[in-house]
Amino acid sequence: MELFTSPMACSLAAHITAYEAGIPLQITYVDTRAKTTKDGRDYRAIAFNGYVPALKLDDGTLLNENPSVLQYLADQNPEAGLAPRWTDVRRYEVIDALNFLGTELHKKVFSPLFAPAMPAEGKAYAKAGAQQTFDALVRRLGDGDHLVGDRFTIADAYLVAMLNWCPFVGIDLAQWPKLASYHKLHLARPAVAKAIGVEMAERARRAA
Ligand SMILES: N[C@@H](CCC(=O)N[C@@H](CS)C(=O)NCC(=O)O)C(=O)O
């Protein structure tokens, strides 16, 4: 299997999941602006929309959305508990969380804040959305440290990957102490720290 990722993008969640589940992957870095892979391939010819993550399976199938990529990886090693089994209602809670994160947090809050062409009014709207969405996440976590049940799942991997972006878009996570402590707790997980270390090293190589 080959995972197409860009350093510290949302695809970090898949990288974390692979380490959590002990799944060996070939990692291919993508320049999402140039739409090329590190080894010089045209990324749009690999992933139709040019987005990461993409996961190329050994039979050539390409999965190209966080929910499918993350669930596929989690299902390769169910014992790791990164997604409940399909007969468990909690599986649908994980899907619920992935969808919330992908739409309300990723696309409604972070994507406009990162977009250079977004006018100030659009950024202000996204910031207001951040307040609402982060408040909702605090309610969703309640007294717990996980989005679903009482263990780390792929939904947490996705949220942790996005919380890393807060300082780059002017969101001070300290306004939500619950989310700040959630982020700190999960950053200390060995698989999370390893994936971030590997991707930050790639980022430093790019910048050099
Ligand atoms: N709908 C996709 C969105 C993935 C996405 O937004 N990826 C970003 C990186 S975090 C990307 O590749 N952006 C490239 C671009 O905007 O051209 C998913 O949920 O997986």
Ligand as a Chemical Component Dictionary entry (heavy atoms), coordinates in Angstrom:
data_LIG
# 
_chem_comp.id                   LIG 
_chem_comp.type                 NON-POLYMER 
_chem_comp.pdbx_formal_charge   0 
_chem_comp.three_letter_code    LIG 
# 
loop_
_chem_comp_atom.comp_id 
_chem_comp_atom.atom_id 
_chem_comp_atom.alt_atom_id 
_chem_comp_atom.type_symbol 
_chem_comp_atom.charge 
_chem_comp_atom.model_Cartn_x 
_chem_comp_atom.model_Cartn_y 
_chem_comp_atom.model_Cartn_z 
_chem_comp_atom.pdbx_ordinal 
LIG N1  N1  N 0 -12.404 15.933 1.033  1  
LIG C1  C1  C 0 -11.028 15.595 1.300  2  
LIG C2  C2  C 0 -10.276 16.866 1.594  3  
LIG C3  C3  C 0 -8.804  16.651 1.768  4  
LIG C4  C4  C 0 -8.050  17.968 1.773  5  
LIG O1  O1  O 0 -8.624  19.055 1.900  6  
LIG N2  N2  N 0 -6.738  17.867 1.652  7  
LIG C5  C5  C 0 -5.918  19.072 1.568  8  
LIG C6  C6  C 0 -4.751  18.986 2.545  9  
LIG S1  S1  S 0 -5.317  19.076 4.236  10 
LIG C7  C7  C 0 -5.323  19.161 0.186  11 
LIG O2  O2  O 0 -4.820  18.189 -0.342 12 
LIG N3  N3  N 0 -5.400  20.346 -0.404 13 
LIG C8  C8  C 0 -4.865  20.567 -1.726 14 
LIG C9  C9  C 0 -5.534  21.688 -2.430 15 
LIG O3  O3  O 0 -6.295  22.430 -1.812 16 
LIG O4  O4  O 0 -5.266  21.850 -3.627 17 
LIG C10 C10 C 0 -10.924 14.622 2.463  18 
LIG O5  O5  O 0 -11.757 14.710 3.375  19 
LIG O6  O6  O 0 -10.026 13.786 2.479  20 
# 
loop_
_chem_comp_bond.comp_id 
_chem_comp_bond.atom_id_1 
_chem_comp_bond.atom_id_2 
_chem_comp_bond.value_order 
_chem_comp_bond.pdbx_ordinal 
LIG N1  C1  SING 1  
LIG C1  C2  SING 2  
LIG C1  C10 SING 3  
LIG C2  C3  SING 4  
LIG C3  C4  SING 5  
LIG C4  O1  DOUB 6  
LIG C4  N2  SING 7  
LIG N2  C5  SING 8  
LIG C5  C6  SING 9  
LIG C5  C7  SING 10 
LIG C6  S1  SING 11 
LIG C7  O2  DOUB 12 
LIG C7  N3  SING 13 
LIG N3  C8  SING 14 
LIG C8  C9  SING 15 
LIG C9  O3  DOUB 16 
LIG C9  O4  SING 17 
LIG C10 O5  DOUB 18 
LIG C10 O6  SING 19 
# 
